Structure formats: structure tokens, C-alpha cells
């Protein structure tokens, strides 16, 4: 079974994506996660509109910023699956890894930029190889239950 899969959603037009510096410096979204290694940022109305026209399900979209030090974790609440579109890798050899409950590796992927993928976020997962001052930035779309 694949816990990370590549998804054939349309590529996002570059002009709809905020510049990386603007994403990082924009107002943080309130989150149940208080640690600084994971942060959410709002998407523009134009990007939200494009996503609603191009994705055939109800969702919540945000930019996510992941810094080195993020531990292996399962996402909280009803977030069981996420669709991500990487804008900055966070390093040259960054791996996204899925684990079983005993922390045995089930799948490990070096994900490419600007390619949609899904990840089972209700499984233990982590991001490894992030460079200290080079955060991973992505658009993350979570289906509403």
C-alpha cells in the first residue's frame, strides 16, 4: 500500500502563488499546533477561487511552513489525508517518511517541487533532512470530512 501517492491535479499557475518571502512573513493562522517547527499561512482569494474551480471536493487550503526539528507525528483531529504541492523543498535531500505504529518505515519519498501528492496524515510521518535555515513551504489542501 502507498501512503504517499502522486496525484494528477492540475498545476497551479505561478501568478496565483504568493512569493515565498511573502508567505513566510505573512500572518500566522491560529492552529492547535503551537510549536514553531510547523506554521500555517492563509492563501489569497484568487488562489482559493482557482482551487475551488479545479478540485472537485470541499476542502480547507493553507500554506504550510515546516522547519527542521519537526518530530514524527500523526496529525490531530479529523485530518486523515492531505494534498500537498511543494513550493520549497527545504534542502537538497529531504525525505518524507511514513511509519507504522511501532515506528517501522513503511514508505520514504523524496518529493519533487510543484507536483501534487497525497499523504496519509493519520499515520506516523515526518520530514527528514531539512536544512536549519531553509524551511519547507507547500500549499496544503485538507478535504473536509
C-alpha positions as CSV (number, residue, x, y, z in Angstrom):
1,X,0.0,0.0,0.0
2,X,1.2,3.5,-0.8
3,X,0.8,6.1,2.0
4,X,2.2,8.8,-0.2
5,X,0.9,9.0,-3.8
6,X,1.4,11.3,-6.7
7,X,-1.9,12.9,-7.8
8,X,-2.9,14.2,-11.2
9,X,-4.4,17.5,-10.1
10,X,-3.7,20.5,-12.4
11,X,-0.5,22.5,-11.9
12,X,-1.1,25.8,-10.1
13,X,-0.4,28.9,-12.3
14,X,2.7,30.6,-10.9
15,X,1.0,34.0,-10.8
16,X,-1.5,32.6,-8.2
17,X,1.2,31.5,-5.8
18,X,2.5,34.1,-3.3
19,X,6.2,34.8,-3.3
20,X,7.9,32.6,-0.7
21,X,9.2,35.5,1.3
22,X,5.6,36.9,1.5
23,X,4.3,33.5,2.6
24,X,6.9,33.2,5.4
25,X,6.3,36.8,6.6
26,X,2.5,36.8,6.4
27,X,0.2,36.5,9.4
28,X,0.2,33.1,11.1
29,X,-3.0,31.1,11.1
30,X,-4.2,30.1,14.5
31,X,-3.5,26.4,14.9
32,X,-3.8,23.7,17.5
33,X,-0.1,23.1,16.9
34,X,1.9,25.7,18.9
35,X,5.4,24.6,18.1
36,X,7.5,26.8,15.8
37,X,8.5,23.9,13.5
38,X,5.1,23.9,11.9
39,X,3.2,27.0,10.9
40,X,0.2,27.8,8.6
41,X,-0.4,30.8,6.5
42,X,-3.6,31.9,4.6
43,X,-3.9,31.6,0.8
44,X,-5.1,34.5,-1.4
45,X,-8.7,34.8,-2.5
46,X,-7.5,34.3,-6.1
47,X,-5.7,31.0,-5.2
48,X,-8.7,29.9,-3.2
49,X,-11.1,30.6,-6.2
50,X,-8.8,28.7,-8.5
51,X,-8.6,25.7,-6.2
52,X,-12.4,25.6,-5.8
53,X,-12.8,25.6,-9.6
54,X,-10.2,22.9,-10.1
55,X,-10.7,20.5,-7.2
56,X,-13.9,18.5,-7.1
57,X,-14.3,18.3,-3.3
58,X,-14.8,20.5,-0.2
59,X,-11.5,21.4,1.4
60,X,-9.5,23.8,3.6
61,X,-6.4,25.3,2.0
62,X,-3.4,26.9,3.6
63,X,0.3,27.4,3.0
64,X,2.3,25.3,5.5
65,X,5.9,26.0,6.6
66,X,7.9,23.2,8.2
67,X,11.2,23.9,9.9
68,X,13.9,21.4,10.9
69,X,13.1,19.7,14.2
70,X,9.6,18.6,13.4
71,X,9.1,15.3,15.2
72,X,7.5,12.1,13.9
73,X,3.8,12.6,14.5
74,X,0.2,11.9,13.5
75,X,-2.0,14.9,12.6
76,X,-4.6,15.8,15.1
77,X,-8.4,16.0,14.8
78,X,-10.1,14.9,11.6
79,X,-7.1,15.5,9.3
80,X,-6.6,12.0,7.9
81,X,-5.3,13.0,4.4
82,X,-3.7,16.0,2.9
83,X,-2.9,17.0,-0.7
84,X,0.3,19.0,-0.9
85,X,2.1,21.0,-3.6
86,X,5.7,21.7,-2.6
87,X,7.0,25.2,-3.3
88,X,10.3,25.0,-1.5
89,X,11.9,21.6,-0.6
90,X,13.8,22.7,2.5
91,X,17.1,21.1,1.4
92,X,18.7,19.0,-1.3
93,X,17.8,15.6,0.0
94,X,14.7,16.0,2.1
95,X,12.6,12.8,2.7
96,X,9.0,12.4,3.7
97,X,8.6,9.2,5.6
98,X,5.6,7.2,6.8
99,X,5.8,4.9,9.7
100,X,3.6,2.2,11.3
101,X,2.6,2.4,15.0
102,X,5.9,0.8,16.1
103,X,7.8,3.4,14.1
104,X,8.9,0.9,11.3
105,X,9.4,2.7,8.0
106,X,6.6,1.9,5.6
107,X,7.4,4.4,2.8
108,X,10.0,7.0,2.1
109,X,9.9,9.6,-0.7
110,X,12.0,12.5,-2.0
111,X,9.1,14.6,-3.3
112,X,9.6,16.9,-6.3
113,X,8.7,20.6,-6.5
114,X,5.3,21.6,-7.9
115,X,3.9,18.1,-8.1
116,X,0.7,17.2,-6.2
117,X,0.9,14.3,-3.8
118,X,-1.3,12.9,-1.1
119,X,-0.2,11.8,2.3
120,X,-2.0,9.8,4.9
121,X,-1.6,12.2,7.8
122,X,-3.3,9.9,10.3
123,X,-0.3,7.6,10.1
124,X,3.0,8.5,11.9
125,X,5.0,10.6,9.5
126,X,7.9,13.0,9.4
127,X,10.2,15.1,7.2
128,X,13.9,14.5,7.4
129,X,16.9,16.3,6.0
130,X,15.6,19.9,6.4
131,X,18.3,22.4,6.5
132,X,18.3,24.6,9.6
133,X,17.6,28.0,7.9
134,X,15.8,26.6,4.8
135,X,12.1,25.8,5.7
136,X,9.9,23.6,3.5
137,X,7.0,25.6,2.1
138,X,3.9,24.0,0.5
139,X,0.3,24.5,-0.3
140,X,-1.7,22.1,1.7
141,X,-5.3,21.1,0.9
142,X,-7.2,19.1,3.5
143,X,-10.5,17.5,2.4
144,X,-13.4,18.4,4.7
145,X,-15.0,15.3,6.3
